[in-house]
């Protein structure tokens, strides 16, 4: 079940909704408006908290997020 982020076109409130299918009605929790704009969602990625050094070509793991060596998916 995807969670979508919206901004109400009437009052500007930002909110999230779980949308089960395309017929799900989305209403603003602040003003009950039905006109809203879907926002680009930013998702969280698992990481080890270190930055990879820019431009470096080391042979070790990059240290950044999943498939960077820290999550154990390799």
N, CA, C and O atoms as a Tripos MOL2 file, in Angstrom:
@<TRIPOS>MOLECULE
protein
  296   295    74     0     0
PROTEIN
NO_CHARGES

@<TRIPOS>ATOM
      1 N           0.8440   -1.1830    0.0000 N.3       1 UNK1
      2 CA          0.0000    0.0000    0.0000 C.3       1 UNK1
      3 C           0.8800    1.2340    0.0000 C.2       1 UNK1
      4 O           1.5660    1.5070    0.9850 O.2       1 UNK1
      5 N           0.8690    1.9750   -1.0830 N.am      2 UNK2
      6 CA          1.7220    3.1600   -1.1650 C.3       2 UNK2
      7 C           1.1790    4.3230   -0.3410 C.2       2 UNK2
      8 O          -0.0320    4.5140   -0.2240 O.2       2 UNK2
      9 N           2.0990    5.0870    0.2230 N.am      3 UNK3
     10 CA          1.7550    6.3150    0.9370 C.3       3 UNK3
     11 C           2.1590    7.4740    0.0370 C.2       3 UNK3
     12 O           3.3140    7.5750   -0.3790 O.2       3 UNK3
     13 N           1.2110    8.3370   -0.2580 N.am      4 UNK4
     14 CA          1.4700    9.4890   -1.1060 C.3       4 UNK4
     15 C           1.4330   10.7690   -0.2850 C.2       4 UNK4
     16 O           0.6910   10.8750    0.6910 O.2       4 UNK4
     17 N           2.2460   11.7410   -0.6930 N.am      5 UNK5
     18 CA          2.2710   13.0500   -0.0500 C.3       5 UNK5
     19 C           1.5200   14.0320   -0.9400 C.2       5 UNK5
     20 O           1.6580   14.0180   -2.1640 O.2       5 UNK5
     21 N           0.7210   14.8870   -0.2990 N.am      6 UNK6
     22 CA         -0.1080   15.8450   -1.0300 C.3       6 UNK6
     23 C           0.0290   17.2380   -0.4360 C.2       6 UNK6
     24 O           0.4120   17.3940    0.7240 O.2       6 UNK6
     25 N          -0.2910   18.2560   -1.2470 N.am      7 UNK7
     26 CA         -0.4590   19.6350   -0.7980 C.3       7 UNK7
     27 C          -1.8450   20.0540   -1.2510 C.2       7 UNK7
     28 O          -2.1830   19.9300   -2.4280 O.2       7 UNK7
     29 N          -2.6510   20.5520   -0.3170 N.am      8 UNK8
     30 CA         -4.0060   20.9960   -0.6280 C.3       8 UNK8
     31 C          -3.9370   22.2500   -1.4890 C.2       8 UNK8
     32 O          -3.2370   23.2040   -1.1490 O.2       8 UNK8
     33 N          -4.6640   22.2480   -2.6080 N.am      9 UNK9
     34 CA         -4.6870   23.4040   -3.5000 C.3       9 UNK9
     35 C          -5.4850   24.5650   -2.9090 C.2       9 UNK9
     36 O          -5.2980   25.7120   -3.3140 O.2       9 UNK9
     37 N          -6.3720   24.2780   -1.9570 N.am     10 UNK10
     38 CA         -7.2070   25.3220   -1.3650 C.3      10 UNK10
     39 C          -6.5180   26.0340   -0.2000 C.2      10 UNK10
     40 O          -6.4810   27.2640   -0.1670 O.2      10 UNK10
     41 N          -5.9660   25.2680    0.7680 N.am     11 UNK11
     42 CA         -5.4060   25.9040    1.9680 C.3      11 UNK11
     43 C          -3.8910   25.7490    2.1120 C.2      11 UNK11
     44 O          -3.2960   26.3820    2.9840 O.2      11 UNK11
     45 N          -3.2520   24.9210    1.2770 N.am     12 UNK12
     46 CA         -1.8010   24.7650    1.3240 C.3      12 UNK12
     47 C          -1.2930   23.7650    2.3480 C.2      12 UNK12
     48 O          -0.0820   23.6300    2.5270 O.2      12 UNK12
     49 N          -2.1960   23.0590    3.0260 N.am     13 UNK13
     50 CA         -1.7780   22.0690    4.0310 C.3      13 UNK13
     51 C          -1.0660   20.9030    3.3540 C.2      13 UNK13
     52 O          -1.4500   20.4800    2.2640 O.2      13 UNK13
     53 N          -0.0210   20.3850    4.0090 N.am     14 UNK14
     54 CA          0.7020   19.2160    3.5220 C.3      14 UNK14
     55 C           0.2770   18.0170    4.3500 C.2      14 UNK14
     56 O           0.1770   18.1080    5.5740 O.2      14 UNK14
     57 N           0.0270   16.8890    3.6880 N.am     15 UNK15
     58 CA         -0.4150   15.6910    4.3980 C.3      15 UNK15
     59 C          -0.0890   14.4480    3.5830 C.2      15 UNK15
     60 O           0.2350   14.5370    2.3990 O.2      15 UNK15
     61 N          -0.1780   13.2880    4.2270 N.am     16 UNK16
     62 CA          0.0790   12.0030    3.5940 C.3      16 UNK16
     63 C          -1.1720   11.1520    3.6550 C.2      16 UNK16
     64 O          -1.9680   11.2730    4.5860 O.2      16 UNK16
     65 N          -1.3460   10.2910    2.6640 N.am     17 UNK17
     66 CA         -2.4880    9.3700    2.6410 C.3      17 UNK17
     67 C          -2.0500    8.0380    2.0630 C.2      17 UNK17
     68 O          -1.2370    7.9900    1.1400 O.2      17 UNK17
     69 N          -2.5880    6.9620    2.6050 N.am     18 UNK18
     70 CA         -2.4290    5.6440    2.0130 C.3      18 UNK18
     71 C          -3.4960    5.5180    0.9330 C.2      18 UNK18
     72 O          -4.6830    5.7120    1.1970 O.2      18 UNK18
     73 N          -3.0720    5.1970   -0.2730 N.am     19 UNK19
     74 CA         -3.9960    5.1080   -1.3950 C.3      19 UNK19
     75 C          -4.0540    3.6540   -1.8470 C.2      19 UNK19
     76 O          -3.0700    3.1050   -2.3440 O.2      19 UNK19
     77 N          -5.2220    3.0380   -1.6650 N.am     20 UNK20
     78 CA         -5.3940    1.6290   -1.9840 C.3      20 UNK20
     79 C          -5.5850    1.3870   -3.4750 C.2      20 UNK20
     80 O          -5.1050    0.3810   -3.9980 O.2      20 UNK20
     81 N          -6.2750    2.2870   -4.1700 N.am     21 UNK21
     82 CA         -6.4810    2.1550   -5.6120 C.3      21 UNK21
     83 C          -6.8190    3.5260   -6.1980 C.2      21 UNK21
     84 O          -6.8960    4.5180   -5.4740 O.2      21 UNK21
     85 N          -7.0160    3.5690   -7.4960 N.am     22 UNK22
     86 CA         -7.2240    4.8600   -8.1690 C.3      22 UNK22
     87 C          -8.5770    5.5060   -7.8510 C.2      22 UNK22
     88 O          -8.7870    6.6780   -8.1670 O.2      22 UNK22
     89 N          -9.4910    4.7630   -7.2340 N.am     23 UNK23
     90 CA        -10.7970    5.3430   -6.9020 C.3      23 UNK23
     91 C         -10.8550    5.9000   -5.4770 C.2      23 UNK23
     92 O         -11.8920    6.4090   -5.0520 O.2      23 UNK23
     93 N          -9.7470    5.8040   -4.7420 N.am     24 UNK24
     94 CA         -9.6920    6.3280   -3.3770 C.3      24 UNK24
     95 C          -9.7850    7.8490   -3.4040 C.2      24 UNK24
     96 O          -8.9940    8.5060   -4.0800 O.2      24 UNK24
     97 N         -10.7490    8.4140   -2.6720 N.am     25 UNK25
     98 CA        -10.9040    9.8660   -2.5780 C.3      25 UNK25
     99 C          -9.9230   10.4100   -1.5470 C.2      25 UNK25
    100 O          -9.8120    9.8810   -0.4420 O.2      25 UNK25
    101 N          -9.2210   11.4630   -1.9170 N.am     26 UNK26
    102 CA         -8.2590   12.1000   -1.0210 C.3      26 UNK26
    103 C          -8.8150   13.4610   -0.6350 C.2      26 UNK26
    104 O          -9.0950   14.2950   -1.4970 O.2      26 UNK26
    105 N          -8.9750   13.6820    0.6760 N.am     27 UNK27
    106 CA         -9.4660   14.9730    1.1600 C.3      27 UNK27
    107 C          -8.4740   15.5590    2.1560 C.2      27 UNK27
    108 O          -7.7860   14.8280    2.8690 O.2      27 UNK27
    109 N          -8.4100   16.8630    2.1950 N.am     28 UNK28
    110 CA         -7.5170   17.5780    3.0950 C.3      28 UNK28
    111 C          -8.0190   17.4510    4.5360 C.2      28 UNK28
    112 O          -9.2060   17.6520    4.7930 O.2      28 UNK28
    113 N          -7.1320   17.1210    5.4780 N.am     29 UNK29
    114 CA         -7.5540   17.0090    6.8740 C.3      29 UNK29
    115 C          -7.8390   18.3610    7.5290 C.2      29 UNK29
    116 O          -8.5030   18.4200    8.5640 O.2      29 UNK29
    117 N          -7.3410   19.4450    6.9320 N.am     30 UNK30
    118 CA         -7.5210   20.7730    7.5220 C.3      30 UNK30
    119 C          -8.8080   21.4440    7.0460 C.2      30 UNK30
    120 O          -9.5660   21.9750    7.8580 O.2      30 UNK30
    121 N          -9.0610   21.4250    5.7300 N.am     31 UNK31
    122 CA        -10.2210   22.1520    5.1990 C.3      31 UNK31
    123 C         -11.2270   21.2470    4.4860 C.2      31 UNK31
    124 O         -12.2560   21.7260    4.0090 O.2      31 UNK31
    125 N         -10.9450   19.9660    4.4090 N.am     32 UNK32
    126 CA        -11.7920   18.9690    3.7310 C.3      32 UNK32
    127 C         -11.8880   19.2120    2.2260 C.2      32 UNK32
    128 O         -12.8060   18.7110    1.5760 O.2      32 UNK32
    129 N         -10.9570   19.9690    1.6730 N.am     33 UNK33
    130 CA        -10.9330   20.2010    0.2310 C.3      33 UNK33
    131 C         -10.5680   18.9330   -0.5240 C.2      33 UNK33
    132 O          -9.8640   18.0680   -0.0030 O.2      33 UNK33
    133 N         -11.0470   18.8310   -1.7370 N.am     34 UNK34
    134 CA        -10.7850   17.6420   -2.5480 C.3      34 UNK34
    135 C          -9.7860   17.8960   -3.6680 C.2      34 UNK34
    136 O          -9.4290   16.9700   -4.3960 O.2      34 UNK34
    137 N          -9.3270   19.1410   -3.8170 N.am     35 UNK35
    138 CA         -8.3330   19.4620   -4.8330 C.3      35 UNK35
    139 C          -6.9560   19.4800   -4.1840 C.2      35 UNK35
    140 O          -6.6970   20.2790   -3.2840 O.2      35 UNK35
    141 N          -6.0710   18.5940   -4.6420 N.am     36 UNK36
    142 CA         -4.7360   18.5220   -4.0730 C.3      36 UNK36
    143 C          -3.7370   18.1660   -5.1570 C.2      36 UNK36
    144 O          -4.0980   17.6460   -6.2120 O.2      36 UNK36
    145 N          -2.4800   18.4550   -4.8800 N.am     37 UNK37
    146 CA         -1.3930   18.1540   -5.7930 C.3      37 UNK37
    147 C          -0.4910   17.1250   -5.1430 C.2      37 UNK37
    148 O          -0.0290   17.3150   -4.0180 O.2      37 UNK37
    149 N          -0.2380   16.0220   -5.8580 N.am     38 UNK38
    150 CA          0.6540   14.9860   -5.3390 C.3      38 UNK38
    151 C           2.0920   15.4960   -5.4040 C.2      38 UNK38
    152 O           2.5130   16.0630   -6.4130 O.2      38 UNK38
    153 N           2.8330   15.2910   -4.3330 N.am     39 UNK39
    154 CA          4.2120   15.7480   -4.2500 C.3      39 UNK39
    155 C           5.1750   14.6020   -4.5140 C.2      39 UNK39
    156 O           4.8200   13.4320   -4.3730 O.2      39 UNK39
    157 N           6.3850   14.9470   -4.8930 N.am     40 UNK40
    158 CA          7.4400   13.9710   -5.0600 C.3      40 UNK40
    159 C           7.8580   13.5010   -3.6770 C.2      40 UNK40
    160 O           8.2570   14.3120   -2.8420 O.2      40 UNK40
    161 N           7.7730   12.2070   -3.4260 N.am     41 UNK41
    162 CA          8.1150   11.6730   -2.1140 C.3      41 UNK41
    163 C           9.6090   11.4510   -2.0060 C.2      41 UNK41
    164 O          10.2620   11.0360   -2.9640 O.2      41 UNK41
    165 N          10.1380   11.7290   -0.8380 N.am     42 UNK42
    166 CA         11.5230   11.4580   -0.5180 C.3      42 UNK42
    167 C          11.5160   10.2480    0.3890 C.2      42 UNK42
    168 O          10.8450   10.2490    1.4210 O.2      42 UNK42
    169 N          12.2450    9.2290    0.0240 N.am     43 UNK43
    170 CA         12.2390    8.0090    0.8070 C.3      43 UNK43
    171 C          13.5390    7.8640    1.5670 C.2      43 UNK43
    172 O          14.5600    8.4420    1.1950 O.2      43 UNK43
    173 N          13.4940    7.0980    2.6190 N.am     44 UNK44
    174 CA         14.6710    6.8550    3.4400 C.3      44 UNK44
    175 C          15.4030    5.6280    2.9150 C.2      44 UNK44
    176 O          14.7760    4.6540    2.4990 O.2      44 UNK44
    177 N          16.7130    5.6780    2.9340 N.am     45 UNK45
    178 CA         17.5270    4.5410    2.5260 C.3      45 UNK45
    179 C          18.4220    4.1530    3.6820 C.2      45 UNK45
    180 O          18.9340    5.0150    4.3980 O.2      45 UNK45
    181 N          18.6090    2.8790    3.8620 N.am     46 UNK46
    182 CA         19.4680    2.3800    4.9330 C.3      46 UNK46
    183 C          20.9090    2.7060    4.5980 C.2      46 UNK46
    184 O          21.3480    2.4880    3.4690 O.2      46 UNK46
    185 N          21.6370    3.2160    5.5450 N.am     47 UNK47
    186 CA         23.0420    3.5260    5.3410 C.3      47 UNK47
    187 C          23.8090    3.3330    6.6220 C.2      47 UNK47
    188 O          23.2210    3.0760    7.6730 O.2      47 UNK47
    189 N          25.1220    3.4540    6.5450 N.am     48 UNK48
    190 CA         25.9200    3.2750    7.7450 C.3      48 UNK48
    191 C          26.3350    4.5980    8.3720 C.2      48 UNK48
    192 O          27.0820    4.6070    9.3500 O.2      48 UNK48
    193 N          25.8630    5.7160    7.8270 N.am     49 UNK49
    194 CA         26.1180    7.0130    8.4300 C.3      49 UNK49
    195 C          27.4060    7.6780    8.0100 C.2      49 UNK49
    196 O          27.7450    8.7380    8.5360 O.2      49 UNK49
    197 N          28.1380    7.0900    7.0760 N.am     50 UNK50
    198 CA         29.3690    7.7150    6.6070 C.3      50 UNK50
    199 C          29.2000    8.1280    5.1690 C.2      50 UNK50
    200 O          28.4200    7.5320    4.4250 O.2      50 UNK50
    201 N          29.9410    9.1610    4.7750 N.am     51 UNK51
    202 CA         29.8970    9.6310    3.4020 C.3      51 UNK51
    203 C          31.0120    8.9730    2.6060 C.2      51 UNK51
    204 O          32.1130    8.7510    3.1080 O.2      51 UNK51
    205 N          30.7010    8.6710    1.3600 N.am     52 UNK52
    206 CA         31.7410    8.2070    0.4540 C.3      52 UNK52
    207 C          32.5180    9.4350   -0.0070 C.2      52 UNK52
    208 O          31.9350   10.4920   -0.2480 O.2      52 UNK52
    209 N          33.8290    9.2920   -0.1290 N.am     53 UNK53
    210 CA         34.6190   10.4450   -0.5660 C.3      53 UNK53
    211 C          34.4130   10.6730   -2.0500 C.2      53 UNK53
    212 O          34.4530    9.7260   -2.8360 O.2      53 UNK53
    213 N          34.1960   11.9030   -2.4360 N.am     54 UNK54
    214 CA         33.8940   12.2500   -3.8180 C.3      54 UNK54
    215 C          35.0840   12.0870   -4.7270 C.2      54 UNK54
    216 O          36.1740   12.5690   -4.4200 O.2      54 UNK54
    217 N          34.8900   11.4080   -5.8520 N.am     55 UNK55
    218 CA         35.9320   11.2760   -6.8500 C.3      55 UNK55
    219 C          36.9750   10.2300   -6.5340 C.2      55 UNK55
    220 O          37.8710   10.0080   -7.3490 O.2      55 UNK55
    221 N          36.9040    9.5920   -5.4150 N.am     56 UNK56
    222 CA         37.8780    8.5830   -5.0490 C.3      56 UNK56
    223 C          37.5590    7.2830   -5.7480 C.2      56 UNK56
    224 O          36.3900    6.9270   -5.8960 O.2      56 UNK56
    225 N          38.5810    6.5690   -6.1810 N.am     57 UNK57
    226 CA         38.3610    5.2830   -6.8380 C.3      57 UNK57
    227 C          38.9960    4.1760   -6.0230 C.2      57 UNK57
    228 O          39.8110    3.4190   -6.5490 O.2      57 UNK57
    229 N          38.6450    4.0630   -4.7590 N.am     58 UNK58
    230 CA         39.1750    3.0130   -3.9120 C.3      58 UNK58
    231 C          38.4830    1.7060   -4.2320 C.2      58 UNK58
    232 O          37.3740    1.7020   -4.7660 O.2      58 UNK58
    233 N          39.1250    0.5990   -3.9100 N.am     59 UNK59
    234 CA         38.5440   -0.7000   -4.2080 C.3      59 UNK59
    235 C          37.6550   -1.2080   -3.0890 C.2      59 UNK59
    236 O          37.0490   -2.2690   -3.2380 O.2      59 UNK59
    237 N          37.5500   -0.4980   -1.9760 N.am     60 UNK60
    238 CA         36.7260   -0.9070   -0.8450 C.3      60 UNK60
    239 C          35.2830   -0.5160   -1.0540 C.2      60 UNK60
    240 O          34.9440    0.1180   -2.0530 O.2      60 UNK60
    241 N          34.4070   -0.9020   -0.0900 N.am     61 UNK61
    242 CA         32.9950   -0.5370   -0.2020 C.3      61 UNK61
    243 C          32.8110    0.9680   -0.1240 C.2      61 UNK61
    244 O          33.5890    1.6660    0.5250 O.2      61 UNK61
    245 N          31.7790    1.4590   -0.7900 N.am     62 UNK62
    246 CA         31.5610    2.9030   -0.8460 C.3      62 UNK62
    247 C          31.0380    3.4530    0.4680 C.2      62 UNK62
    248 O          31.1870    4.6470    0.7270 O.2      62 UNK62
    249 N          30.4260    2.6170    1.3160 N.am     63 UNK63
    250 CA         29.9750    3.0460    2.6230 C.3      63 UNK63
    251 C          28.6920    3.8420    2.6050 C.2      63 UNK63
    252 O          28.3890    4.5170    3.5890 O.2      63 UNK63
    253 N          27.9260    3.7960    1.5370 N.am     64 UNK64
    254 CA         26.7200    4.5910    1.4930 C.3      64 UNK64
    255 C          25.4810    3.7950    1.1320 C.2      64 UNK64
    256 O          25.2760    3.4690   -0.0380 O.2      64 UNK64
    257 N          24.6670    3.4820    2.0990 N.am     65 UNK65
    258 CA         23.3580    2.8900    1.8370 C.3      65 UNK65
    259 C          23.4080    1.4700    1.3240 C.2      65 UNK65
    260 O          24.4570    0.8270    1.2890 O.2      65 UNK65
    261 N          22.2520    1.0080    0.9340 N.am     66 UNK66
    262 CA         22.1050   -0.3500    0.4330 C.3      66 UNK66
    263 C          22.9130   -0.5160   -0.8450 C.2      66 UNK66
    264 O          22.9460    0.3850   -1.6820 O.2      66 UNK66
    265 N          23.5480   -1.6340   -0.9950 N.am     67 UNK67
    266 CA         24.4340   -1.9750   -2.1140 C.3      67 UNK67
    267 C          25.7140   -1.1470   -2.0780 C.2      67 UNK67
    268 O          26.4890   -1.1540   -3.0350 O.2      67 UNK67
    269 N          25.9350   -0.4390   -0.9820 N.am     68 UNK68
    270 CA         27.2000    0.2520   -0.7690 C.3      68 UNK68
    271 C          28.0500   -0.5400    0.1960 C.2      68 UNK68
    272 O          29.1210   -0.0900    0.6050 O.2      68 UNK68
    273 N          27.5800   -1.7190    0.5630 N.am     69 UNK69
    274 CA         28.3540   -2.5940    1.4240 C.3      69 UNK69
    275 C          27.8790   -2.6300    2.8570 C.2      69 UNK69
    276 O          28.1970   -3.5790    3.5740 O.2      69 UNK69
    277 N          27.1190   -1.6200    3.3150 N.am     70 UNK70
    278 CA         26.7460   -1.5280    4.7090 C.3      70 UNK70
    279 C          25.5260   -2.3660    5.0700 C.2      70 UNK70
    280 O          25.3540   -2.7190    6.2370 O.2      70 UNK70
    281 N          24.6760   -2.6930    4.1040 N.am     71 UNK71
    282 CA         23.4210   -3.3810    4.4430 C.3      71 UNK71
    283 C          23.5470   -4.8980    4.3600 C.2      71 UNK71
    284 O          22.6140   -5.6030    4.7460 O.2      71 UNK71
    285 N          24.6580   -5.4190    3.8730 N.am     72 UNK72
    286 CA         24.8470   -6.8540    3.8070 C.3      72 UNK72
    287 C          24.1170   -7.5200    2.6600 C.2      72 UNK72
    288 O          23.9010   -8.7310    2.7020 O.2      72 UNK72
    289 N          23.7300   -6.7760    1.6400 N.am     73 UNK73
    290 CA         22.9790   -7.3670    0.5310 C.3      73 UNK73
    291 C          23.8810   -7.9950   -0.5210 C.2      73 UNK73
    292 O          23.3860   -8.5970   -1.4750 O.2      73 UNK73
    293 N          25.1630   -7.8690   -0.3690 N.am     74 UNK74
    294 CA         26.0790   -8.4530   -1.3640 C.3      74 UNK74
    295 C          26.4620   -9.8490   -0.9930 C.2      74 UNK74
    296 O          27.2250  -10.4910   -1.7130 O.2      74 UNK74
@<TRIPOS>BOND
     1     1     2 1
     2     2     3 1
     3     3     4 2
     4     3     5 am
     5     5     6 1
     6     6     7 1
     7     7     8 2
     8     7     9 am
     9     9    10 1
    10    10    11 1
    11    11    12 2
    12    11    13 am
    13    13    14 1
    14    14    15 1
    15    15    16 2
    16    15    17 am
    17    17    18 1
    18    18    19 1
    19    19    20 2
    20    19    21 am
    21    21    22 1
    22    22    23 1
    23    23    24 2
    24    23    25 am
    25    25    26 1
    26    26    27 1
    27    27    28 2
    28    27    29 am
    29    29    30 1
    30    30    31 1
    31    31    32 2
    32    31    33 am
    33    33    34 1
    34    34    35 1
    35    35    36 2
    36    35    37 am
    37    37    38 1
    38    38    39 1
    39    39    40 2
    40    39    41 am
    41    41    42 1
    42    42    43 1
    43    43    44 2
    44    43    45 am
    45    45    46 1
    46    46    47 1
    47    47    48 2
    48    47    49 am
    49    49    50 1
    50    50    51 1
    51    51    52 2
    52    51    53 am
    53    53    54 1
    54    54    55 1
    55    55    56 2
    56    55    57 am
    57    57    58 1
    58    58    59 1
    59    59    60 2
    60    59    61 am
    61    61    62 1
    62    62    63 1
    63    63    64 2
    64    63    65 am
    65    65    66 1
    66    66    67 1
    67    67    68 2
    68    67    69 am
    69    69    70 1
    70    70    71 1
    71    71    72 2
    72    71    73 am
    73    73    74 1
    74    74    75 1
    75    75    76 2
    76    75    77 am
    77    77    78 1
    78    78    79 1
    79    79    80 2
    80    79    81 am
    81    81    82 1
    82    82    83 1
    83    83    84 2
    84    83    85 am
    85    85    86 1
    86    86    87 1
    87    87    88 2
    88    87    89 am
    89    89    90 1
    90    90    91 1
    91    91    92 2
    92    91    93 am
    93    93    94 1
    94    94    95 1
    95    95    96 2
    96    95    97 am
    97    97    98 1
    98    98    99 1
    99    99   100 2
   100    99   101 am
   101   101   102 1
   102   102   103 1
   103   103   104 2
   104   103   105 am
   105   105   106 1
   106   106   107 1
   107   107   108 2
   108   107   109 am
   109   109   110 1
   110   110   111 1
   111   111   112 2
   112   111   113 am
   113   113   114 1
   114   114   115 1
   115   115   116 2
   116   115   117 am
   117   117   118 1
   118   118   119 1
   119   119   120 2
   120   119   121 am
   121   121   122 1
   122   122   123 1
   123   123   124 2
   124   123   125 am
   125   125   126 1
   126   126   127 1
   127   127   128 2
   128   127   129 am
   129   129   130 1
   130   130   131 1
   131   131   132 2
   132   131   133 am
   133   133   134 1
   134   134   135 1
   135   135   136 2
   136   135   137 am
   137   137   138 1
   138   138   139 1
   139   139   140 2
   140   139   141 am
   141   141   142 1
   142   142   143 1
   143   143   144 2
   144   143   145 am
   145   145   146 1
   146   146   147 1
   147   147   148 2
   148   147   149 am
   149   149   150 1
   150   150   151 1
   151   151   152 2
   152   151   153 am
   153   153   154 1
   154   154   155 1
   155   155   156 2
   156   155   157 am
   157   157   158 1
   158   158   159 1
   159   159   160 2
   160   159   161 am
   161   161   162 1
   162   162   163 1
   163   163   164 2
   164   163   165 am
   165   165   166 1
   166   166   167 1
   167   167   168 2
   168   167   169 am
   169   169   170 1
   170   170   171 1
   171   171   172 2
   172   171   173 am
   173   173   174 1
   174   174   175 1
   175   175   176 2
   176   175   177 am
   177   177   178 1
   178   178   179 1
   179   179   180 2
   180   179   181 am
   181   181   182 1
   182   182   183 1
   183   183   184 2
   184   183   185 am
   185   185   186 1
   186   186   187 1
   187   187   188 2
   188   187   189 am
   189   189   190 1
   190   190   191 1
   191   191   192 2
   192   191   193 am
   193   193   194 1
   194   194   195 1
   195   195   196 2
   196   195   197 am
   197   197   198 1
   198   198   199 1
   199   199   200 2
   200   199   201 am
   201   201   202 1
   202   202   203 1
   203   203   204 2
   204   203   205 am
   205   205   206 1
   206   206   207 1
   207   207   208 2
   208   207   209 am
   209   209   210 1
   210   210   211 1
   211   211   212 2
   212   211   213 am
   213   213   214 1
   214   214   215 1
   215   215   216 2
   216   215   217 am
   217   217   218 1
   218   218   219 1
   219   219   220 2
   220   219   221 am
   221   221   222 1
   222   222   223 1
   223   223   224 2
   224   223   225 am
   225   225   226 1
   226   226   227 1
   227   227   228 2
   228   227   229 am
   229   229   230 1
   230   230   231 1
   231   231   232 2
   232   231   233 am
   233   233   234 1
   234   234   235 1
   235   235   236 2
   236   235   237 am
   237   237   238 1
   238   238   239 1
   239   239   240 2
   240   239   241 am
   241   241   242 1
   242   242   243 1
   243   243   244 2
   244   243   245 am
   245   245   246 1
   246   246   247 1
   247   247   248 2
   248   247   249 am
   249   249   250 1
   250   250   251 1
   251   251   252 2
   252   251   253 am
   253   253   254 1
   254   254   255 1
   255   255   256 2
   256   255   257 am
   257   257   258 1
   258   258   259 1
   259   259   260 2
   260   259   261 am
   261   261   262 1
   262   262   263 1
   263   263   264 2
   264   263   265 am
   265   265   266 1
   266   266   267 1
   267   267   268 2
   268   267   269 am
   269   269   270 1
   270   270   271 1
   271   271   272 2
   272   271   273 am
   273   273   274 1
   274   274   275 1
   275   275   276 2
   276   275   277 am
   277   277   278 1
   278   278   279 1
   279   279   280 2
   280   279   281 am
   281   281   282 1
   282   282   283 1
   283   283   284 2
   284   283   285 am
   285   285   286 1
   286   286   287 1
   287   287   288 2
   288   287   289 am
   289   289   290 1
   290   290   291 1
   291   291   292 2
   292   291   293 am
   293   293   294 1
   294   294   295 1
   295   295   296 2
@<TRIPOS>SUBSTRUCTURE
     1 UNK1         2 RESIDUE 1 A UNK
     2 UNK2         6 RESIDUE 1 A UNK
     3 UNK3        10 RESIDUE 1 A UNK
     4 UNK4        14 RESIDUE 1 A UNK
     5 UNK5        18 RESIDUE 1 A UNK
     6 UNK6        22 RESIDUE 1 A UNK
     7 UNK7        26 RESIDUE 1 A UNK
     8 UNK8        30 RESIDUE 1 A UNK
     9 UNK9        34 RESIDUE 1 A UNK
    10 UNK10       38 RESIDUE 1 A UNK
    11 UNK11       42 RESIDUE 1 A UNK
    12 UNK12       46 RESIDUE 1 A UNK
    13 UNK13       50 RESIDUE 1 A UNK
    14 UNK14       54 RESIDUE 1 A UNK
    15 UNK15       58 RESIDUE 1 A UNK
    16 UNK16       62 RESIDUE 1 A UNK
    17 UNK17       66 RESIDUE 1 A UNK
    18 UNK18       70 RESIDUE 1 A UNK
    19 UNK19       74 RESIDUE 1 A UNK
    20 UNK20       78 RESIDUE 1 A UNK
    21 UNK21       82 RESIDUE 1 A UNK
    22 UNK22       86 RESIDUE 1 A UNK
    23 UNK23       90 RESIDUE 1 A UNK
    24 UNK24       94 RESIDUE 1 A UNK
    25 UNK25       98 RESIDUE 1 A UNK
    26 UNK26      102 RESIDUE 1 A UNK
    27 UNK27      106 RESIDUE 1 A UNK
    28 UNK28      110 RESIDUE 1 A UNK
    29 UNK29      114 RESIDUE 1 A UNK
    30 UNK30      118 RESIDUE 1 A UNK
    31 UNK31      122 RESIDUE 1 A UNK
    32 UNK32      126 RESIDUE 1 A UNK
    33 UNK33      130 RESIDUE 1 A UNK
    34 UNK34      134 RESIDUE 1 A UNK
    35 UNK35      138 RESIDUE 1 A UNK
    36 UNK36      142 RESIDUE 1 A UNK
    37 UNK37      146 RESIDUE 1 A UNK
    38 UNK38      150 RESIDUE 1 A UNK
    39 UNK39      154 RESIDUE 1 A UNK
    40 UNK40      158 RESIDUE 1 A UNK
    41 UNK41      162 RESIDUE 1 A UNK
    42 UNK42      166 RESIDUE 1 A UNK
    43 UNK43      170 RESIDUE 1 A UNK
    44 UNK44      174 RESIDUE 1 A UNK
    45 UNK45      178 RESIDUE 1 A UNK
    46 UNK46      182 RESIDUE 1 A UNK
    47 UNK47      186 RESIDUE 1 A UNK
    48 UNK48      190 RESIDUE 1 A UNK
    49 UNK49      194 RESIDUE 1 A UNK
    50 UNK50      198 RESIDUE 1 A UNK
    51 UNK51      202 RESIDUE 1 A UNK
    52 UNK52      206 RESIDUE 1 A UNK
    53 UNK53      210 RESIDUE 1 A UNK
    54 UNK54      214 RESIDUE 1 A UNK
    55 UNK55      218 RESIDUE 1 A UNK
    56 UNK56      222 RESIDUE 1 A UNK
    57 UNK57      226 RESIDUE 1 A UNK
    58 UNK58      230 RESIDUE 1 A UNK
    59 UNK59      234 RESIDUE 1 A UNK
    60 UNK60      238 RESIDUE 1 A UNK
    61 UNK61      242 RESIDUE 1 A UNK
    62 UNK62      246 RESIDUE 1 A UNK
    63 UNK63      250 RESIDUE 1 A UNK
    64 UNK64      254 RESIDUE 1 A UNK
    65 UNK65      258 RESIDUE 1 A UNK
    66 UNK66      262 RESIDUE 1 A UNK
    67 UNK67      266 RESIDUE 1 A UNK
    68 UNK68      270 RESIDUE 1 A UNK
    69 UNK69      274 RESIDUE 1 A UNK
    70 UNK70      278 RESIDUE 1 A UNK
    71 UNK71      282 RESIDUE 1 A UNK
    72 UNK72      286 RESIDUE 1 A UNK
    73 UNK73      290 RESIDUE 1 A UNK
    74 UNK74      294 RESIDUE 1 A UNK
